[in-house]
Amino acid sequence: MKLHYSRPYSRFLYPGELNKRVLFYTRQDEPIGGSGIQAANQYEHTVWGKLISVSDTLRLHSFQINKTVTHKIIVRYRQSLYSSDQTVINGVVYIIRGVTDINSAGRFLSFSYEEMRSQPERGNDFG
């Protein structure tokens, strides 16, 4: 018998639940010209993940610590993802606010995110 938890981001996933293409990267701003900057993405990793909208209660409590959490993304455990600071799914940029190893088992990572903006200029089709 499989255990069911009330929160989908605190349990192990079933096969087929990782159904979104997720691009993890580290943003590095580089100076250009006299006074501008240009974003350069480093350490890009594309993995399968599950996008979950968080409850209103969790979102409201995150306001108190000045780190708004709007979504959770669950991916298979990968040590290289810890150095990432942003994610793109379906052209929407998310800023990583925290990461948790689900049940400390080394199988799945749960990332807490704040939705930042859409990013049509990248032209990617992750999703």
MMTF fields as JSON, N, C-alpha, C and O atoms, coordinates in Angstrom:
{
  "mmtfVersion": "1.0.0",
  "mmtfProducer": "UNKNOWN",
  "numBonds": 507,
  "numAtoms": 508,
  "numGroups": 127,
  "numChains": 1,
  "numModels": 1,
  "chainsPerModel": [1],
  "groupsPerChain": [127],
  "chainIdList": ["A"],
  "bondAtomList": [4, 2, 8, 6, 12, 10, 16, 14, 20, 18, 24, 22, 28, 26, 32, 30, 36, 34, 40, 38, 44, 42, 48, 46, 52, 50, 56, 54, 60, 58, 64, 62, 68, 66, 72, 70, 76, 74, 80, 78, 84, 82, 88, 86, 92, 90, 96, 94, 100, 98, 104, 102, 108, 106, 112, 110, 116, 114, 120, 118, 124, 122, 128, 126, 132, 130, 136, 134, 140, 138, 144, 142, 148, 146, 152, 150, 156, 154, 160, 158, 164, 162, 168, 166, 172, 170, 176, 174, 180, 178, 184, 182, 188, 186, 192, 190, 196, 194, 200, 198, 204, 202, 208, 206, 212, 210, 216, 214, 220, 218, 224, 222, 228, 226, 232, 230, 236, 234, 240, 238, 244, 242, 248, 246, 252, 250, 256, 254, 260, 258, 264, 262, 268, 266, 272, 270, 276, 274, 280, 278, 284, 282, 288, 286, 292, 290, 296, 294, 300, 298, 304, 302, 308, 306, 312, 310, 316, 314, 320, 318, 324, 322, 328, 326, 332, 330, 336, 334, 340, 338, 344, 342, 348, 346, 352, 350, 356, 354, 360, 358, 364, 362, 368, 366, 372, 370, 376, 374, 380, 378, 384, 382, 388, 386, 392, 390, 396, 394, 400, 398, 404, 402, 408, 406, 412, 410, 416, 414, 420, 418, 424, 422, 428, 426, 432, 430, 436, 434, 440, 438, 444, 442, 448, 446, 452, 450, 456, 454, 460, 458, 464, 462, 468, 466, 472, 470, 476, 474, 480, 478, 484, 482, 488, 486, 492, 490, 496, 494, 500, 498, 504, 502],
  "bondOrderList": [1, 1, 1, 1, 1, 1, 1, 1, 1, 1, 1, 1, 1, 1, 1, 1, 1, 1, 1, 1, 1, 1, 1, 1, 1, 1, 1, 1, 1, 1, 1, 1, 1, 1, 1, 1, 1, 1, 1, 1, 1, 1, 1, 1, 1, 1, 1, 1, 1, 1, 1, 1, 1, 1, 1, 1, 1, 1, 1, 1, 1, 1, 1, 1, 1, 1, 1, 1, 1, 1, 1, 1, 1, 1, 1, 1, 1, 1, 1, 1, 1, 1, 1, 1, 1, 1, 1, 1, 1, 1, 1, 1, 1, 1, 1, 1, 1, 1, 1, 1, 1, 1, 1, 1, 1, 1, 1, 1, 1, 1, 1, 1, 1, 1, 1, 1, 1, 1, 1, 1, 1, 1, 1, 1, 1, 1],
  "groupList": [{"groupName": "MET", "atomNameList": ["N", "CA", "C", "O"], "elementList": ["N", "C", "C", "O"], "formalChargeList": [0, 0, 0, 0], "bondAtomList": [1, 0, 2, 1, 3, 2], "bondOrderList": [1, 1, 2], "singleLetterCode": "M", "chemCompType": "L-PEPTIDE LINKING"}, {"groupName": "LYS", "atomNameList": ["N", "CA", "C", "O"], "elementList": ["N", "C", "C", "O"], "formalChargeList": [0, 0, 0, 0], "bondAtomList": [1, 0, 2, 1, 3, 2], "bondOrderList": [1, 1, 2], "singleLetterCode": "K", "chemCompType": "L-PEPTIDE LINKING"}, {"groupName": "LEU", "atomNameList": ["N", "CA", "C", "O"], "elementList": ["N", "C", "C", "O"], "formalChargeList": [0, 0, 0, 0], "bondAtomList": [1, 0, 2, 1, 3, 2], "bondOrderList": [1, 1, 2], "singleLetterCode": "L", "chemCompType": "L-PEPTIDE LINKING"}, {"groupName": "HIS", "atomNameList": ["N", "CA", "C", "O"], "elementList": ["N", "C", "C", "O"], "formalChargeList": [0, 0, 0, 0], "bondAtomList": [1, 0, 2, 1, 3, 2], "bondOrderList": [1, 1, 2], "singleLetterCode": "H", "chemCompType": "L-PEPTIDE LINKING"}, {"groupName": "TYR", "atomNameList": ["N", "CA", "C", "O"], "elementList": ["N", "C", "C", "O"], "formalChargeList": [0, 0, 0, 0], "bondAtomList": [1, 0, 2, 1, 3, 2], "bondOrderList": [1, 1, 2], "singleLetterCode": "Y", "chemCompType": "L-PEPTIDE LINKING"}, {"groupName": "SER", "atomNameList": ["N", "CA", "C", "O"], "elementList": ["N", "C", "C", "O"], "formalChargeList": [0, 0, 0, 0], "bondAtomList": [1, 0, 2, 1, 3, 2], "bondOrderList": [1, 1, 2], "singleLetterCode": "S", "chemCompType": "L-PEPTIDE LINKING"}, {"groupName": "ARG", "atomNameList": ["N", "CA", "C", "O"], "elementList": ["N", "C", "C", "O"], "formalChargeList": [0, 0, 0, 0], "bondAtomList": [1, 0, 2, 1, 3, 2], "bondOrderList": [1, 1, 2], "singleLetterCode": "R", "chemCompType": "L-PEPTIDE LINKING"}, {"groupName": "PRO", "atomNameList": ["N", "CA", "C", "O"], "elementList": ["N", "C", "C", "O"], "formalChargeList": [0, 0, 0, 0], "bondAtomList": [1, 0, 2, 1, 3, 2], "bondOrderList": [1, 1, 2], "singleLetterCode": "P", "chemCompType": "L-PEPTIDE LINKING"}, {"groupName": "PHE", "atomNameList": ["N", "CA", "C", "O"], "elementList": ["N", "C", "C", "O"], "formalChargeList": [0, 0, 0, 0], "bondAtomList": [1, 0, 2, 1, 3, 2], "bondOrderList": [1, 1, 2], "singleLetterCode": "F", "chemCompType": "L-PEPTIDE LINKING"}, {"groupName": "GLY", "atomNameList": ["N", "CA", "C", "O"], "elementList": ["N", "C", "C", "O"], "formalChargeList": [0, 0, 0, 0], "bondAtomList": [1, 0, 2, 1, 3, 2], "bondOrderList": [1, 1, 2], "singleLetterCode": "G", "chemCompType": "PEPTIDE LINKING"}, {"groupName": "GLU", "atomNameList": ["N", "CA", "C", "O"], "elementList": ["N", "C", "C", "O"], "formalChargeList": [0, 0, 0, 0], "bondAtomList": [1, 0, 2, 1, 3, 2], "bondOrderList": [1, 1, 2], "singleLetterCode": "E", "chemCompType": "L-PEPTIDE LINKING"}, {"groupName": "ASN", "atomNameList": ["N", "CA", "C", "O"], "elementList": ["N", "C", "C", "O"], "formalChargeList": [0, 0, 0, 0], "bondAtomList": [1, 0, 2, 1, 3, 2], "bondOrderList": [1, 1, 2], "singleLetterCode": "N", "chemCompType": "L-PEPTIDE LINKING"}, {"groupName": "VAL", "atomNameList": ["N", "CA", "C", "O"], "elementList": ["N", "C", "C", "O"], "formalChargeList": [0, 0, 0, 0], "bondAtomList": [1, 0, 2, 1, 3, 2], "bondOrderList": [1, 1, 2], "singleLetterCode": "V", "chemCompType": "L-PEPTIDE LINKING"}, {"groupName": "THR", "atomNameList": ["N", "CA", "C", "O"], "elementList": ["N", "C", "C", "O"], "formalChargeList": [0, 0, 0, 0], "bondAtomList": [1, 0, 2, 1, 3, 2], "bondOrderList": [1, 1, 2], "singleLetterCode": "T", "chemCompType": "L-PEPTIDE LINKING"}, {"groupName": "GLN", "atomNameList": ["N", "CA", "C", "O"], "elementList": ["N", "C", "C", "O"], "formalChargeList": [0, 0, 0, 0], "bondAtomList": [1, 0, 2, 1, 3, 2], "bondOrderList": [1, 1, 2], "singleLetterCode": "Q", "chemCompType": "L-PEPTIDE LINKING"}, {"groupName": "ASP", "atomNameList": ["N", "CA", "C", "O"], "elementList": ["N", "C", "C", "O"], "formalChargeList": [0, 0, 0, 0], "bondAtomList": [1, 0, 2, 1, 3, 2], "bondOrderList": [1, 1, 2], "singleLetterCode": "D", "chemCompType": "L-PEPTIDE LINKING"}, {"groupName": "ILE", "atomNameList": ["N", "CA", "C", "O"], "elementList": ["N", "C", "C", "O"], "formalChargeList": [0, 0, 0, 0], "bondAtomList": [1, 0, 2, 1, 3, 2], "bondOrderList": [1, 1, 2], "singleLetterCode": "I", "chemCompType": "L-PEPTIDE LINKING"}, {"groupName": "ALA", "atomNameList": ["N", "CA", "C", "O"], "elementList": ["N", "C", "C", "O"], "formalChargeList": [0, 0, 0, 0], "bondAtomList": [1, 0, 2, 1, 3, 2], "bondOrderList": [1, 1, 2], "singleLetterCode": "A", "chemCompType": "L-PEPTIDE LINKING"}, {"groupName": "TRP", "atomNameList": ["N", "CA", "C", "O"], "elementList": ["N", "C", "C", "O"], "formalChargeList": [0, 0, 0, 0], "bondAtomList": [1, 0, 2, 1, 3, 2], "bondOrderList": [1, 1, 2], "singleLetterCode": "W", "chemCompType": "L-PEPTIDE LINKING"}],
  "groupTypeList": [0, 1, 2, 3, 4, 5, 6, 7, 4, 5, 6, 8, 2, 4, 7, 9, 10, 2, 11, 1, 6, 12, 2, 8, 4, 13, 6, 14, 15, 10, 7, 16, 9, 9, 5, 9, 16, 14, 17, 17, 11, 14, 4, 10, 3, 13, 12, 18, 9, 1, 2, 16, 5, 12, 5, 15, 13, 2, 6, 2, 3, 5, 8, 14, 16, 11, 1, 13, 12, 13, 3, 1, 16, 16, 12, 6, 4, 6, 14, 5, 2, 4, 5, 5, 15, 14, 13, 12, 16, 11, 9, 12, 12, 4, 16, 16, 6, 9, 12, 13, 15, 16, 11, 5, 17, 9, 6, 8, 2, 5, 8, 5, 4, 10, 10, 0, 6, 5, 14, 7, 10, 6, 9, 11, 15, 8, 9],
  "groupIdList": [1, 2, 3, 4, 5, 6, 7, 8, 9, 10, 11, 12, 13, 14, 15, 16, 17, 18, 19, 20, 21, 22, 23, 24, 25, 26, 27, 28, 29, 30, 31, 32, 33, 34, 35, 36, 37, 38, 39, 40, 41, 42, 43, 44, 45, 46, 47, 48, 49, 50, 51, 52, 53, 54, 55, 56, 57, 58, 59, 60, 61, 62, 63, 64, 65, 66, 67, 68, 69, 70, 71, 72, 73, 74, 75, 76, 77, 78, 79, 80, 81, 82, 83, 84, 85, 86, 87, 88, 89, 90, 91, 92, 93, 94, 95, 96, 97, 98, 99, 100, 101, 102, 103, 104, 105, 106, 107, 108, 109, 110, 111, 112, 113, 114, 115, 116, 117, 118, 119, 120, 121, 122, 123, 124, 125, 126, 127],
  "secStructList": [7, 7, 7, 7, 7, 1, 1, 4, 4, 4, 1, 7, 7, 7, 6, 6, 7, 7, 7, 3, 3, 3, 3, 3, 3, 3, 3, 3, 3, 3, 3, 3, 6, 6, 6, 3, 3, 3, 3, 3, 3, 3, 3, 3, 3, 3, 3, 3, 3, 3, 3, 3, 3, 7, 7, 2, 2, 2, 2, 2, 2, 2, 2, 6, 6, 6, 7, 7, 7, 7, 3, 3, 3, 3, 3, 3, 7, 7, 4, 4, 4, 4, 4, 7, 7, 3, 3, 3, 3, 6, 6, 3, 3, 3, 3, 3, 3, 3, 3, 3, 3, 4, 4, 4, 1, 1, 1, 3, 3, 3, 3, 3, 3, 3, 3, 3, 3, 3, 7, 4, 4, 4, 7, 7, 7, 7, 7],
  "xCoordList": [0.839, 0.0, 0.886, 1.847, 0.572, 1.349, 0.833, -0.374, 1.77, 1.384, 0.997, 1.65, -0.058, -0.469, -0.324, -0.789, 0.315, 0.437, -0.49, -0.845, -0.877, -1.785, -1.09, -1.74, 0.225, 0.958, 1.711, 2.483, 1.516, 2.175, 3.682, 4.386, 4.198, 5.63, 6.36, 7.533, 5.711, 6.378, 6.379, 6.671, 6.06, 6.03, 6.821, 7.103, 7.173, 7.826, 6.815, 5.617, 7.298, 6.413, 6.167, 6.965, 5.054, 4.738, 5.332, 5.603, 5.541, 6.059, 5.122, 3.901, 5.689, 4.913, 4.545, 4.0, 4.822, 4.471, 5.481, 5.14, 6.7, 7.693, 7.42, 7.973, 6.572, 6.07, 6.387, 5.826, 7.264, 7.651, 9.163, 9.929, 9.58, 11.009, 11.418, 10.82, 12.442, 12.883, 14.337, 15.189, 14.618, 15.984, 16.495, 15.972, 17.511, 18.175, 19.419, 20.124, 19.697, 20.922, 21.316, 20.523, 22.561, 23.07, 23.23, 23.88, 22.653, 22.714, 23.968, 24.264, 24.689, 25.893, 25.762, 25.699, 25.721, 25.631, 27.021, 27.945, 27.159, 28.438, 28.278, 27.267, 29.257, 29.158, 29.302, 30.092, 28.509, 28.633, 28.62, 27.957, 29.336, 29.338, 29.746, 30.585, 29.142, 29.49, 28.807, 29.438, 27.518, 26.817, 25.77, 24.889, 25.851, 24.835, 25.375, 26.579, 24.462, 24.851, 24.085, 23.01, 24.659, 24.032, 24.041, 25.059, 22.903, 22.8, 23.394, 23.073, 24.252, 24.823, 24.514, 24.793, 23.944, 23.58, 24.712, 25.292, 25.027, 26.095, 25.537, 24.498, 26.23, 25.91, 24.458, 23.71, 24.066, 22.691, 22.488, 23.317, 21.361, 20.971, 19.491, 18.683, 19.129, 17.726, 17.308, 17.927, 16.262, 15.784, 14.265, 13.62, 13.699, 12.253, 11.839, 12.535, 10.709, 10.246, 8.734, 8.035, 8.253, 6.818, 6.617, 7.218, 5.783, 5.484, 4.212, 3.184, 4.284, 3.152, 2.937, 3.882, 1.711, 1.378, 1.177, 0.534, 1.727, 1.594, 0.259, -0.388, -0.134, -1.402, -1.293, -0.194, -2.423, -2.443, -1.846, -1.201, -2.054, -1.515, 0.005, 0.623, 0.607, 2.069, 2.597, 3.615, 1.909, 2.349, 2.276, 3.193, 1.205, 1.062, 2.101, 2.629, 2.405, 3.426, 4.809, 5.666, 5.045, 6.352, 6.562, 7.708, 5.489, 5.637, 6.333, 7.047, 6.124, 6.683, 8.201, 8.834, 8.793, 10.26, 10.865, 12.044, 10.053, 10.488, 11.053, 11.887, 10.619, 10.982, 9.704, 9.361, 9.013, 7.729, 7.892, 8.743, 7.085, 7.099, 5.77, 4.715, 5.813, 4.59, 4.441, 3.323, 5.546, 5.514, 6.553, 7.501, 6.343, 7.331, 7.592, 6.68, 8.833, 9.198, 9.956, 10.897, 9.531, 10.177, 10.917, 10.356, 12.185, 13.021, 13.755, 13.82, 14.307, 15.156, 16.419, 16.898, 16.946, 18.118, 19.306, 19.632, 19.945, 21.152, 21.969, 21.495, 23.175, 24.008, 24.303, 24.42, 24.425, 24.79, 23.701, 23.981, 22.488, 21.404, 21.482, 20.855, 22.235, 22.339, 22.969, 22.696, 23.799, 24.467, 23.607, 23.997, 22.447, 21.571, 20.833, 20.599, 20.467, 19.689, 18.425, 17.623, 18.229, 17.006, 16.598, 17.401, 15.31, 14.743, 13.792, 13.155, 13.695, 12.732, 11.857, 12.353, 10.535, 9.562, 8.532, 7.919, 8.339, 7.372, 7.605, 6.637, 8.839, 9.14, 8.953, 9.119, 8.617, 8.443, 9.672, 10.094, 10.243, 11.439, 11.026, 10.173, 11.629, 11.396, 12.722, 13.754, 12.698, 13.89, 13.833, 12.812, 14.916, 14.968, 15.057, 15.925, 14.157, 14.142, 14.616, 14.98, 14.618, 15.071, 14.992, 14.288, 15.719, 15.718, 15.712, 16.352, 14.967, 14.853, 14.985, 14.414, 15.729, 15.802, 14.602, 14.539, 13.651, 12.417, 12.737, 13.361, 12.309, 12.516, 13.992, 14.3, 14.908, 16.363, 16.805, 17.701, 16.178, 16.456, 17.406, 17.857, 17.718, 18.602, 17.983, 18.7, 16.652, 15.971, 15.329, 15.371, 14.729, 14.062, 14.425, 14.656, 14.472, 14.673, 13.408, 12.788, 13.023, 11.879, 12.397, 12.932, 12.234, 12.679, 11.499, 10.412, 11.703, 10.701, 11.05, 12.213, 10.047, 10.279, 9.382, 8.312, 9.868, 9.04, 8.99, 10.026, 7.781, 7.637, 8.089, 7.635, 8.989, 9.569, 8.908, 8.307, 9.011, 8.457, 8.483, 9.143, 7.762, 7.864, 9.079, 9.518, 9.611, 10.854, 10.741, 11.354, 9.963, 9.754, 10.989, 11.079, 11.945, 13.098, 14.019, 14.809, 13.943, 14.788, 14.336, 15.153, 13.043, 12.53, 12.616, 12.644, 12.658, 12.75, 11.361, 10.352, 11.336, 10.056, 9.997, 9.413, 10.595, 10.571, 9.166, 8.531, 8.686, 7.346, 6.77, 5.632],
  "yCoordList": [-1.176, 0.0, 1.241, 1.316, 2.206, 3.428, 4.453, 4.609, 5.151, 6.208, 7.45, 7.792, 8.128, 9.388, 10.496, 10.373, 11.562, 12.736, 13.804, 13.784, 14.731, 15.776, 16.769, 17.379, 16.936, 17.861, 17.072, 16.178, 17.369, 16.595, 16.804, 16.007, 17.842, 18.092, 17.502, 17.815, 16.662, 16.031, 14.512, 13.811, 14.001, 12.56, 12.208, 13.067, 10.934, 10.47, 10.461, 10.285, 10.65, 10.756, 9.4, 8.473, 9.305, 8.122, 8.277, 9.4, 7.18, 7.287, 8.15, 8.011, 9.015, 9.871, 11.223, 12.057, 11.472, 12.769, 13.855, 15.037, 13.491, 14.475, 14.741, 14.065, 15.721, 15.912, 17.277, 17.62, 18.057, 19.362, 19.386, 18.827, 20.039, 20.238, 21.492, 22.554, 21.362, 22.443, 22.764, 21.876, 24.041, 24.494, 25.21, 26.26, 24.645, 25.268, 25.973, 25.445, 27.16, 27.86, 28.858, 29.211, 29.303, 30.355, 31.598, 31.56, 32.687, 33.949, 34.718, 34.89, 35.172, 35.965, 37.246, 37.192, 38.396, 39.675, 40.14, 40.141, 40.541, 41.006, 42.439, 42.765, 43.295, 44.687, 44.786, 44.071, 45.699, 45.984, 47.489, 48.204, 47.963, 49.385, 50.244, 49.854, 51.417, 52.359, 52.112, 52.224, 51.776, 51.674, 50.56, 50.579, 49.61, 48.563, 47.219, 47.041, 46.279, 44.908, 43.956, 44.277, 42.79, 41.772, 40.474, 40.095, 39.803, 38.539, 37.406, 37.247, 36.634, 35.444, 34.258, 34.293, 33.223, 32.049, 31.046, 30.747, 30.522, 29.539, 28.29, 28.33, 27.191, 25.924, 25.521, 25.284, 25.445, 25.089, 23.583, 22.805, 23.177, 21.776, 21.676, 22.421, 20.771, 20.547, 19.186, 18.166, 19.179, 17.948, 17.901, 18.895, 16.736, 16.592, 16.95, 16.604, 17.645, 18.044, 18.152, 18.001, 18.416, 18.609, 19.989, 20.308, 20.808, 22.163, 22.131, 21.618, 22.688, 22.694, 24.117, 24.758, 24.619, 25.899, 25.663, 24.692, 26.548, 26.369, 26.93, 27.714, 26.517, 26.979, 28.448, 28.973, 29.092, 30.496, 30.679, 31.692, 29.71, 29.814, 29.844, 30.688, 28.925, 28.895, 30.166, 30.708, 30.641, 31.861, 33.064, 33.885, 33.179, 34.305, 34.24, 35.276, 33.053, 32.923, 33.258, 33.722, 33.031, 33.35, 34.861, 35.307, 35.666, 37.118, 37.616, 38.618, 36.915, 37.366, 37.282, 38.003, 36.424, 36.31, 36.982, 36.792, 37.767, 38.518, 37.634, 38.085, 36.412, 35.525, 34.855, 33.766, 35.495, 35.02, 33.691, 33.564, 32.711, 31.41, 31.248, 31.259, 31.095, 30.946, 29.554, 29.129, 28.833, 27.509, 26.592, 27.041, 25.311, 24.29, 23.482, 23.241, 23.062, 22.2, 21.013, 21.18, 19.814, 18.604, 17.963, 17.778, 17.628, 16.969, 15.811, 15.725, 14.923, 13.865, 14.49, 15.517, 13.856, 14.379, 14.483, 13.542, 15.658, 15.91, 16.952, 18.066, 16.612, 17.516, 18.812, 19.867, 18.758, 19.938, 21.014, 22.153, 20.695, 21.68, 22.645, 23.703, 22.305, 23.177, 24.529, 25.514, 24.601, 25.857, 26.771, 27.909, 26.299, 27.104, 28.147, 27.958, 29.263, 30.276, 30.701, 31.458, 30.223, 30.527, 29.32, 28.429, 29.317, 28.227, 28.799, 29.826, 28.132, 28.525, 27.32, 26.229, 27.543, 26.539, 27.249, 28.223, 26.772, 27.374, 28.868, 29.616, 29.326, 30.73, 31.604, 32.82, 31.027, 31.783, 31.562, 30.425, 32.66, 32.588, 32.515, 33.279, 31.6, 31.425, 31.601, 31.113, 32.298, 32.482, 31.469, 31.349, 30.746, 29.743, 30.431, 31.278, 30.068, 30.62, 29.614, 29.998, 28.334, 27.306, 25.936, 25.746, 24.985, 23.62, 22.642, 22.874, 21.534, 20.513, 19.14, 18.882, 18.269, 16.87, 16.17, 16.06, 15.695, 15.125, 13.889, 12.944, 13.907, 12.824, 12.48, 11.405, 13.363, 13.159, 11.816, 11.169, 11.406, 10.101, 10.171, 9.13, 11.369, 11.495, 11.02, 10.609, 11.072, 10.638, 11.789, 11.826, 12.739, 13.871, 15.156, 15.151, 16.27, 17.594, 18.402, 18.328, 19.174, 20.067, 21.501, 21.909, 22.26, 23.646, 24.569, 24.358, 25.592, 26.636, 27.809, 28.204, 28.365, 29.402, 30.603, 30.544, 31.702, 32.877, 33.124, 33.211, 33.237, 33.508, 34.928, 35.869, 35.081, 36.397, 37.091, 38.153, 36.509, 37.141, 36.136, 35.1, 36.449, 35.606, 36.06, 37.204, 35.168, 35.445, 35.0, 34.007, 35.723, 35.282, 35.409, 34.724, 36.267, 36.47, 35.263, 35.157, 34.343, 33.151, 32.197, 31.497, 32.17, 31.33, 29.841, 29.033, 29.46, 28.035, 27.411, 28.108, 26.102, 25.404, 24.414, 23.339, 24.768, 23.858, 23.804, 24.841, 22.636, 22.481, 21.242, 20.929],
  "zCoordList": [0.0, 0.0, 0.0, 0.765, -0.846, -0.952, 0.038, 0.225, 0.671, 1.593, 0.813, -0.173, 1.241, 0.622, 1.647, 2.78, 1.25, 2.1, 1.548, 0.369, 2.4, 1.952, 1.023, 0.175, 1.174, 0.316, -0.746, -0.399, -2.019, -3.075, -3.116, -3.736, -2.48, -2.526, -1.321, -1.117, -0.52, 0.609, 0.483, 1.453, -0.69, -0.896, -2.148, -2.984, -2.264, -3.481, -4.615, -4.39, -5.825, -6.985, -7.63, -7.491, -8.333, -9.108, -10.505, -10.929, -11.229, -12.6, -13.46, -13.387, -14.253, -15.142, -14.571, -15.293, -13.295, -12.713, -13.074, -13.036, -13.419, -13.861, -15.341, -16.209, -15.626, -16.984, -17.595, -18.636, -16.981, -17.527, -17.756, -16.971, -18.842, -19.084, -18.332, -18.504, -17.496, -16.62, -16.938, -16.944, -17.204, -17.457, -16.209, -15.835, -15.568, -14.427, -14.936, -15.796, -14.414, -14.796, -13.722, -12.848, -13.812, -12.944, -13.791, -14.836, -13.358, -14.106, -13.715, -12.532, -14.713, -14.496, -15.314, -16.543, -14.646, -15.35, -15.744, -14.931, -17.021, -17.543, -18.043, -18.666, -17.782, -18.242, -19.762, -20.378, -20.353, -21.779, -21.961, -21.21, -22.937, -23.25, -22.07, -21.258, -21.987, -20.942, -19.611, -18.559, -19.644, -18.371, -18.33, -17.471, -19.226, -19.248, -18.8, -18.614, -18.632, -18.318, -19.224, -19.729, -19.415, -20.228, -19.428, -18.85, -19.402, -18.659, -19.491, -20.669, -18.865, -19.492, -18.585, -17.386, -19.158, -18.366, -18.367, -19.411, -17.18, -17.041, -16.387, -15.728, -16.574, -15.924, -16.166, -15.218, -17.412, -17.756, -17.671, -18.143, -17.057, -16.949, -17.277, -16.723, -18.165, -18.496, -17.945, -18.251, -17.138, -16.494, -16.569, -16.902, -16.256, -16.133, -14.724, -13.769, -14.575, -13.253, -13.188, -14.19, -11.991, -11.753, -11.15, -10.124, -11.771, -11.309, -10.472, -10.915, -9.246, -8.325, -7.827, -7.368, -7.912, -7.292, -5.804, -5.407, -4.98, -3.535, -3.059, -3.754, -1.873, -1.308, -0.906, -0.725, -0.772, -0.359, 1.028, 1.297, 1.908, 3.267, 3.248, 3.898, 2.504, 2.411, 1.766, 2.196, 0.736, 0.061, 0.993, 1.011, 1.764, 2.7, 3.817, 4.22, 4.321, 5.36, 4.819, 5.572, 3.523, 2.954, 2.857, 2.794, 2.842, 2.828, 4.091, 4.059, 5.198, 6.471, 6.511, 7.282, 5.705, 5.696, 4.462, 4.161, 3.75, 2.571, 1.467, 0.682, 1.397, 0.302, -0.167, 0.293, -1.065, -1.539, -2.27, -3.15, -1.91, -2.572, -3.29, -2.656, -4.624, -5.401, -5.99, -6.284, -6.17, -6.794, -6.152, -5.508, -6.349, -5.994, -7.247, -8.038, -7.431, -8.545, -7.962, -7.186, -8.347, -7.869, -9.036, -10.116, -8.806, -9.811, -9.144, -7.918, -9.969, -9.427, -8.848, -9.328, -7.816, -7.111, -8.062, -8.786, -8.042, -8.82, -8.074, -7.855, -7.686, -6.901, -7.657, -7.033, -8.98, -9.77, -9.769, -10.141, -9.37, -9.377, -8.2, -8.236, -7.16, -5.995, -6.333, -5.646, -7.366, -7.7, -8.575, -8.835, -9.033, -9.884, -9.058, -7.864, -9.712, -9.002, -9.738, -9.192, -10.978, -11.712, -12.545, -12.823, -12.938, -13.717, -14.752, -14.518, -15.898, -16.933, -17.258, -17.54, -17.213, -17.639, -18.504, -18.067, -19.724, -20.662, -20.834, -20.97, -20.831, -21.027, -19.8, -19.89, -18.665, -17.426, -16.547, -16.332, -16.04, -15.206, -13.744, -13.292, -13.014, -11.584, -10.856, -11.317, -9.715, -8.882, -7.748, -7.071, -7.539, -6.482, -5.128, -4.913, -4.214, -2.852, -1.819, -0.707, -2.164, -1.233, -1.882, -2.873, -1.316, -1.835, -0.663, 0.363, -0.839, 0.197, -0.439, -1.499, 0.201, -0.199, 0.448, 1.672, -0.363, 0.169, 1.004, 0.52, 2.246, 3.216, 3.416, 3.931, 3.024, 3.16, 2.588, 3.13, 1.501, 0.916, -0.282, -0.761, -0.776, -1.922, -3.223, -4.136, -3.321, -4.545, -5.3, -6.529, -4.568, -5.197, -4.464, -3.254, -5.219, -4.643, -4.856, -5.917, -3.847, -3.94, -3.846, -2.815, -4.926, -4.979, -4.708, -5.246, -3.879, -3.639, -4.543, -4.634, -5.211, -6.217, -6.043, -5.438, -6.603, -6.813, -8.312, -8.97, -8.846, -10.274, -10.545, -9.894, -11.513, -11.765, -12.949, -12.785, -14.129, -15.328, -16.469, -16.384, -17.532, -18.721, -19.513, -19.395, -20.31, -21.014, -22.472, -22.863, -23.279, -24.656, -25.535, -26.554, -25.176, -26.046, -26.118, -27.057, -25.149, -25.189, -26.284, -26.882, -26.544, -27.608, -27.313, -28.241, -26.04, -25.752, -25.687, -25.587, -25.747, -25.724, -24.574, -24.708, -23.449, -22.312, -21.758, -21.571, -21.5, -20.966, -21.41, -21.061]
}
